[in-house]
Amino acid sequence: MPKVLVSDKLSKTAVQIFKDNGVEVDYLPDLGKDKDKLLEVIGQYDGLAIRSATKVTEKIIAAANNLKVIGRAGIGVDNVDIPAATKKGIIVMNTPFGNSITTAEHAISLMLSLARQIPEADASTRASKWEKNRFMGVEVTSKVLGIIGAGNIGSIVADRAQGLRMKVIAFDPFLSPERALDLGIEKVELDDLLARADFITLHTPLTEQTKNILSREALAKVKDGVRIINCARGGLIDEAALYDALKAGKVAGAALDVFVEEPAVNNPLFELPNVICTPHLGASTTEAQENVALQVAEQISAYLMTGEITNALNFPSISAEEAPRLTPYVKLAETLGSFAGQLTDSDIKGIRIEYEGTVAGLNVRPLTAAALTGVMKPQLQDVNMVSAPQIAKDRGIPVEVITREQQGAYESYIRLTVVTDKQERGVAGTVFANGKPRIIQVKGINMEAELTPSMLYVTNEDRPGHIGRLGTLLGQLGVNIANFNLGRVEEGGDAIALVSIDGKLADDQLATIGKLEGVKQARALRF
């Protein structure tokens, strides 16, 4: 009988679900806070069910000799070392949609509280001041709500805001015009949203692309008197810049449920009367906590008893029989998606995935999910192989899948094409006998390259001396070349260099490479 440890507070109903499914369970809701005790006992368990209090570090995972699955009741997995878990063959699951309504409702609640200054008015009235004239509010009816991130939660916020008779606009690179039409919202660019919105609410994950999306420069572009709500992630807003904008009156008020440092203690924003703060309560309702607890118990039980994998962040939904044949192609598909995703800046209009040869006869659904995950992960860190197809569907991104028999030299290959307003970018690859994915074509240019953890992608004019200049510059910048792969359309035409390097390129190094004679584009890629 498999054995599961519940190390955070979970519903007693969830504990019963484990028992009903034939899983032995130890309910120790305070153990997650004691990392030494957790380290001591974790080796006894096949499964671990957690919330946010338990920190599943690399050290904990190293000691978890029998652990097969970690289930997070909720969406965020910042407290789990996923690479370490993956390396040890431990499935990491979450419950991505269990608290969407709750978080959306909290955002709406904060917006209304901000509009009517309810917390300050409450404190004043309790102090027997009766300052009726001090708390002049604003209506939300007919106001413009700008949503940054129109995914699952953002779309619910849009629906609720429309019920309040607000005009809703949204910035989201993954939102198609068709999906925006279905939601009844107007898709806009970020600068347009900043200039027009009376209220701005954020519902996007924290990634390199979205970090400080409301930067000092962005806040300078907002409409005077805007009110800002953040129930998503700390770090989406430059807190120091927001403080200055609030003090200056550029921003009329802010309602924050999340902060860069949590628990938030002595944050300067706490000093301001036009700021409402809550302690990361977005998912804190009885219904949401019950939903995610029951869901994670069902998922862990199903995996331990039958091998079924649901909502996994580090493995696709694949049956035990399919796994040996599919696994190398899953890796290839996600790698191709990541390659294209890291090079895509503009709105995605469509994704086409072609399977040819032996791979076309396999179950390509998990491969497609893996490819979509790779495309979206640079901007949506929480996406996984289960949620990726649904996210693409929700955002109106058409995904075309083509299968055909072998036509070329390769026994199997996969080609992924991302369609944007500006171009179609295709990348193709195959799996060699050693099971490792290889790039065989980029943007119609044939080349063969093994993908390594850190790479430099350069498009350039095919001119004599370019390779020497690039190599010399990398040497001057202290960048060591592990491998150098080249391809071109024709003599004197467009060319591509895909360079494996040691270490990570700094922003200033990349900028210098981009200025090199003949270079059209230079990007740092991570795999």
C-alpha positions in Angstrom: 0.0 0.0 0.0 1.5 3.4 -1.0 2.0 5.9 1.8 1.4 9.7 1.6 2.5 12.4 3.9 0.3 15.5 4.2 2.7 18.1 5.7 0.4 21.2 5.4 -3.1 21.9 6.5 -5.5 20.2 4.1 -9.2 19.4 4.4 -10.1 16.3 6.4 -12.2 15.3 3.3 -9.0 15.2 1.3 -7.4 12.9 3.8 -10.5 10.6 3.5 -10.1 10.6 -0.3 -6.6 9.0 0.1 -8.0 6.3 2.4 -11.0 5.6 0.1 -8.5 5.1 -2.7 -6.5 2.6 -0.7 -3.6 4.9 0.1 -2.2 5.0 3.6 -1.9 8.6 4.8 -0.2 10.5 7.7 -1.8 13.8 8.3 0.9 16.0 10.0 -0.2 19.5 9.1 2.6 21.3 11.0 5.5 19.1 9.9 6.2 21.2 6.8 7.4 24.1 8.9 10.1 21.9 10.5 12.5 21.3 7.7 14.8 19.1 9.9 12.0 16.8 10.9 10.7 16.6 7.3 14.2 15.7 6.2 14.3 12.9 8.7 11.0 11.3 7.8 10.5 12.0 4.0 12.2 8.8 3.0 9.3 6.8 4.3 6.7 8.2 1.8 5.7 7.5 -1.8 3.7 10.8 -2.0 3.8 14.3 -0.5 0.8 16.6 -0.4 1.6 20.2 0.4 0.4 23.8 0.3 2.8 26.7 0.5 4.3 26.2 4.0 6.3 23.2 3.1 9.6 23.9 1.3 10.6 21.0 -0.9 14.2 21.8 -1.4 16.9 19.9 -3.3 18.1 18.6 0.1 14.7 17.3 1.0 14.3 15.6 -2.5 17.8 14.0 -2.1 16.6 12.3 1.1 13.2 11.2 -0.5 14.4 7.8 -1.7 10.9 6.4 -2.1 9.1 9.5 -3.2 7.2 9.3 -6.5 4.9 12.3 -6.5 4.6 15.7 -5.0 1.1 17.3 -5.2 0.7 21.0 -4.5 -2.8 22.1 -3.5 -2.8 25.3 -5.5 -1.1 26.7 -8.6 2.2 28.2 -7.3 5.1 25.8 -7.0 7.8 28.3 -6.0 8.3 26.1 -2.9 9.3 23.0 -4.9 12.6 22.5 -6.6 11.2 21.1 -9.8 14.5 20.5 -11.6 15.7 18.4 -8.6 12.5 16.5 -8.5 12.6 15.9 -12.3 16.1 14.7 -12.1 15.1 12.1 -9.4 12.1 11.0 -11.4 9.5 12.5 -9.0 6.3 13.8 -10.6 5.3 17.3 -9.5 1.6 18.1 -9.8 -0.4 21.2 -9.0 -4.1 22.2 -9.2 -4.0 25.1 -11.6 -7.7 26.0 -11.9 -9.0 25.4 -8.4 -8.8 29.0 -7.1 -9.4 31.0 -10.2 -12.8 32.3 -9.2 -11.7 33.1 -5.7 -8.7 35.2 -6.9 -10.8 37.0 -9.5 -13.4 37.9 -6.8 -10.6 39.2 -4.6 -9.4 41.5 -7.3 -12.9 42.8 -7.9 -13.3 43.3 -4.1 -10.1 45.3 -3.9 -11.1 47.4 -6.9 -14.4 48.4 -5.3 -12.7 49.0 -1.9 -10.2 51.2 -3.6 -12.8 53.1 -5.5 -14.7 53.9 -2.3 -11.8 54.0 0.2 -13.6 51.5 2.3 -10.7 50.4 4.7 -9.8 54.0 5.5 -13.4 55.0 6.0 -14.0 52.0 8.2 -11.0 52.9 10.4 -12.1 56.6 10.6 -15.7 55.7 11.6 -14.5 53.2 14.2 -12.4 56.1 15.7 -15.7 58.1 15.9 -14.5 60.8 13.5 -17.4 60.7 11.0 -15.4 62.2 8.2 -18.1 62.0 5.5 -16.6 64.6 3.3 -13.1 63.2 3.4 -14.0 59.9 1.7 -15.3 61.0 -1.7 -15.2 58.0 -3.9 -15.5 57.2 -7.6 -17.9 55.0 -9.5 -16.7 52.0 -11.5 -19.6 52.1 -13.9 -18.5 53.3 -17.4 -14.9 53.3 -16.3 -12.2 51.6 -18.3 -10.6 48.5 -16.7 -7.3 47.5 -18.1 -6.4 43.9 -17.6 -2.7 42.8 -17.9 -3.0 39.1 -18.6 -6.3 37.7 -19.9 -5.9 34.1 -19.0 -8.1 32.0 -16.8 -8.3 34.5 -13.9 -8.1 37.6 -16.1 -11.0 36.4 -18.2 -13.1 35.9 -15.1 -12.3 39.4 -13.9 -13.3 40.7 -17.2 -16.7 38.9 -17.0 -17.3 40.3 -13.5 -16.3 43.8 -14.5 -18.7 43.8 -17.4 -21.4 43.0 -14.9 -20.5 46.2 -13.2 -20.9 48.0 -16.6 -17.2 48.7 -17.1 -15.4 48.9 -20.4 -12.7 46.2 -20.4 -9.5 46.4 -22.4 -6.7 43.8 -22.1 -3.0 43.4 -22.9 -1.9 39.8 -23.5 0.4 38.6 -26.2 -1.3 35.2 -26.2 -4.9 36.6 -26.5 -6.2 36.3 -30.1 -8.6 38.8 -31.6 -11.2 36.0 -31.8 -10.9 35.1 -28.2 -11.1 38.8 -27.2 -14.3 39.1 -29.2 -15.7 36.1 -27.4 -14.9 37.6 -24.0 -16.3 41.0 -25.1 -13.1 42.9 -24.4 -10.8 45.0 -26.6 -7.3 43.7 -27.1 -4.7 46.5 -26.9 -1.0 47.1 -26.7 0.5 47.9 -23.2 1.1 51.6 -23.9 -2.5 52.0 -25.1 -3.8 50.3 -21.9 -1.7 52.5 -19.7 -2.9 55.6 -21.4 -6.6 54.7 -21.3 -7.3 52.7 -18.2 -9.0 54.2 -15.1 -8.3 51.0 -13.2 -5.4 48.5 -14.0 -5.4 44.9 -12.6 -2.6 42.4 -13.1 -3.2 38.7 -13.8 0.0 37.4 -15.3 2.7 35.2 -13.9 6.1 36.6 -12.9 8.6 35.9 -15.7 11.7 37.6 -17.1 9.3 39.3 -19.6 6.7 40.4 -17.0 9.0 41.4 -14.1 8.4 45.1 -13.4 5.9 45.3 -16.2 4.6 48.3 -14.4 8.1 49.9 -14.2 8.9 53.6 -13.5 8.7 54.2 -17.2 5.4 52.5 -17.5 3.9 54.3 -14.6 4.9 57.6 -16.2 2.6 56.7 -19.1 -0.5 55.9 -17.0 -3.6 58.0 -17.1 -3.6 60.6 -14.2 -5.5 59.3 -11.3 -5.4 55.6 -12.2 -6.0 53.0 -9.6 -3.9 49.8 -9.6 -4.8 46.3 -8.3 -2.3 43.4 -8.0 -3.5 39.9 -6.9 -1.1 38.0 -9.1 2.6 38.1 -8.1 4.9 40.4 -6.3 7.5 41.8 -8.7 5.1 42.7 -11.5 5.2 46.3 -10.1 8.3 48.3 -9.3 7.3 49.1 -5.7 9.6 52.0 -5.3 8.3 53.6 -8.5 4.7 52.9 -7.4 5.4 54.6 -4.0 6.7 57.7 -5.8 3.7 57.7 -8.2 1.3 57.5 -5.3 3.0 60.2 -3.3 2.9 62.5 -6.4 -0.7 61.8 -7.1 0.0 60.3 -10.5 -1.6 57.1 -9.2 -4.7 57.8 -7.1 -4.5 54.5 -5.2 -3.3 50.9 -5.2 -4.7 47.7 -3.7 -2.0 45.0 -3.3 -2.4 41.4 -2.3 1.1 40.4 -3.2 4.6 41.9 -2.6 8.2 41.5 -3.8 9.1 40.3 -0.3 6.7 38.1 1.5 5.8 38.0 4.3 5.7 41.8 3.7 7.1 43.6 6.8 7.7 47.3 7.1 7.1 47.9 3.4 7.2 51.7 2.7 3.9 51.3 0.8 2.2 50.6 4.2 2.8 54.3 5.1 0.5 55.6 2.4 -3.2 56.2 3.1 -4.2 55.5 -0.5 -2.9 52.0 -0.4 -4.9 48.9 0.6 -2.9 45.8 1.5 -3.9 42.2 2.2 -1.6 39.3 3.1 -1.8 37.2 -0.1 -5.5 36.3 0.3 -6.3 35.7 -3.4 -6.9 32.0 -2.9 -8.2 32.2 0.7 -11.8 31.2 0.6 -13.3 28.0 2.1 -14.5 26.9 -1.3 -11.1 27.4 -3.0 -9.1 25.7 -0.3 -11.6 22.7 -0.3 -11.5 22.4 -4.1 -7.7 22.3 -4.4 -7.3 20.0 -1.5 -9.8 17.5 -2.9 -8.3 17.8 -6.4 -4.7 17.2 -5.2 -5.8 14.1 -3.2 -7.5 12.6 -6.2 -4.5 13.3 -8.5 -1.9 11.8 -6.1 -4.1 8.8 -5.4 -4.7 8.1 -9.1 -1.0 8.3 -9.9 0.1 6.0 -7.0 -2.7 3.4 -7.6 -3.0 3.4 -11.4 -0.1 5.4 -12.9 -2.4 8.1 -14.2 -0.7 11.5 -14.5 -2.8 14.7 -14.3 -1.7 18.3 -14.1 1.9 17.4 -14.0 4.4 20.3 -14.4 7.4 18.1 -15.3 5.8 15.2 -17.3 3.0 14.9 -19.8 0.0 12.7 -19.5 1.4 9.4 -20.9 0.4 5.8 -20.2 3.0 3.4 -18.9 3.0 1.5 -22.2 3.6 4.6 -24.3 6.3 6.2 -22.1 9.5 4.5 -23.4 8.8 5.3 -27.0 7.4 8.8 -26.5 9.8 10.3 -23.9 12.6 11.3 -26.4 10.1 12.9 -28.7 8.4 14.7 -25.8 11.8 16.3 -25.0 12.3 17.1 -28.7 8.9 18.7 -29.0 9.3 20.9 -25.9 12.8 21.9 -27.0 11.6 23.0 -30.4 8.7 24.9 -28.7 11.1 26.6 -26.3 13.5 27.5 -29.2 10.6 29.2 -31.1 9.1 30.7 -27.9 12.3 32.4 -26.8 12.6 34.1 -30.3 8.9 35.3 -30.5 8.1 38.8 -29.3 4.9 39.7 -31.1 1.4 38.3 -30.8 1.0 34.6 -31.7 -1.6 34.1 -34.4 -1.2 30.3 -34.8 1.0 27.3 -34.2 1.5 24.5 -36.7 3.2 21.2 -35.7 4.1 18.6 -38.3 5.0 15.0 -37.5 6.7 12.9 -40.2 7.8 9.4 -40.3 7.8 7.0 -37.3 6.8 9.7 -34.8 3.6 10.4 -36.8 2.3 6.9 -35.9 2.7 7.6 -32.1 0.3 9.3 -29.8 1.1 12.9 -30.7 -1.2 14.6 -28.2 1.4 14.7 -25.4 4.0 15.8 -28.0 1.8 18.6 -29.0 1.2 19.6 -25.4 5.0 19.5 -24.8 5.6 21.7 -27.8 2.9 24.3 -26.7 4.5 24.3 -23.2 7.8 25.1 -24.7 6.4 28.0 -26.8 4.4 29.5 -23.9 6.8 29.0 -21.0 9.1 32.0 -21.6 6.1 34.2 -20.9 3.8 31.9 -18.8 6.0 30.2 -16.3 3.2 28.3 -14.7 2.2 26.5 -17.9 2.6 22.8 -18.0 2.0 20.0 -20.5 -1.6 19.5 -19.2 -2.6 23.1 -19.1 -0.9 24.3 -22.3 -3.5 23.0 -24.8 -6.3 24.5 -22.7 -4.5 27.9 -22.4 -4.0 28.0 -26.2 -7.7 27.2 -26.6 -8.8 29.8 -24.1 -6.7 32.5 -25.8 -7.9 31.6 -29.2 -4.6 30.4 -30.6 -5.3 27.9 -33.4 -3.1 24.8 -33.2 -2.8 22.8 -36.4 -1.4 19.3 -36.2 -0.2 17.5 -39.3 0.9 13.9 -39.5 2.4 12.2 -42.6 4.6 9.3 -43.7 8.3 9.7 -44.1 9.2 11.8 -47.1 12.7 12.9 -46.5 16.0 11.5 -45.3 15.1 11.4 -41.6 13.1 8.4 -40.3 11.3 10.8 -37.9 11.2 14.5 -37.5 9.0 17.2 -36.0 8.6 20.7 -37.4 7.1 23.5 -35.3 6.0 26.8 -36.9 4.9 29.9 -34.9 2.8 32.4 -36.9 2.8 36.0 -35.9 1.7 39.3 -37.5 5.3 39.8 -38.7 6.4 36.4 -39.9 6.3 32.6 -39.7 9.2 31.1 -37.9 9.8 27.4 -38.3 12.2 25.1 -36.5 12.6 21.3 -37.1 14.4 18.6 -35.3 14.8 14.9 -34.9 16.0 12.3 -32.3 19.2 10.5 -33.0 20.1 7.0 -31.8 21.4 8.3 -28.5 18.0 9.7 -27.7 19.1 13.3 -27.7 17.1 15.9 -29.7 18.9 17.7 -32.5 17.9 20.8 -34.5 18.0 20.1 -38.2 16.5 23.3 -39.7 15.8 26.9 -38.6 13.7 29.3 -40.7 14.1 27.1 -43.7 17.9 27.0 -43.3 19.4 23.5 -42.9 21.8 23.0 -40.0 22.5 20.4 -37.5 23.0 21.3 -33.8 22.7 19.7 -30.4 20.9 22.0 -28.0 22.8 22.8 -24.9 21.8 24.6 -21.7 23.2 28.0 -22.8 23.3 29.1 -26.5 23.7 32.2 -28.6 21.4 32.6 -31.7 22.6 35.0 -34.3 21.1 35.9 -37.7 23.4 37.8 -40.0 24.3 38.6 -43.6 26.5 35.9 -45.2 29.7 38.0 -45.7 33.3 37.0 -45.5 34.9 37.4 -42.1 31.7 37.3 -40.1 32.6 34.0 -38.3 36.0 35.4 -37.4 34.6 38.7 -36.1 32.0 36.9 -34.0 34.5 34.4 -32.6 37.0 37.2 -31.8 34.3 39.3 -30.1 33.1 36.4 -27.9 36.7 35.9 -26.9 37.1 39.5 -26.0 33.9 39.3 -23.9 35.2 36.3 -22.0 32.6 33.9 -23.5 33.9 30.4 -24.1 32.6 28.6 -27.2 31.6 25.0 -26.7 30.3 24.4 -30.3 29.7 26.5 -33.3 26.9 25.6 -35.8 26.2 27.4 -39.1 23.7 27.5 -41.9 22.7 29.8 -44.7 20.0 30.1 -47.4 22.5 30.9 -50.2 25.8 32.6 -50.8 25.5 36.2 -49.7 22.0 35.7 -48.3 20.7 35.2 -44.8 22.7 33.1 -42.4 22.3 31.7 -38.9 24.9 30.9 -36.2 23.8 28.7 -33.3 26.6 28.8 -30.7 26.9 26.7 -27.6 28.6 28.6 -24.9 29.7 28.1 -21.3 27.8 30.2 -18.8 25.1 32.8 -19.3 25.4 35.9 -21.4 24.9 39.2 -19.6 22.6 41.8 -21.1 25.5 44.1 -21.9 27.4 41.3 -23.7 24.4 40.5 -25.8 23.9 44.1 -26.7 27.5 44.3 -27.8 27.1 41.2 -30.0 24.0 42.8 -31.5 26.0 45.8 -32.7 28.6 43.6 -34.5 28.9 44.3 -38.3 26.4 42.2 -40.3 24.4 41.0 -37.3 20.6 41.4 -37.7 19.5 39.7 -34.5 21.3 38.3 -31.4 19.5 36.3 -28.7 20.5 34.3 -25.7 18.7 31.0 -25.4 18.4 28.7 -22.4 17.4 25.1 -22.5 
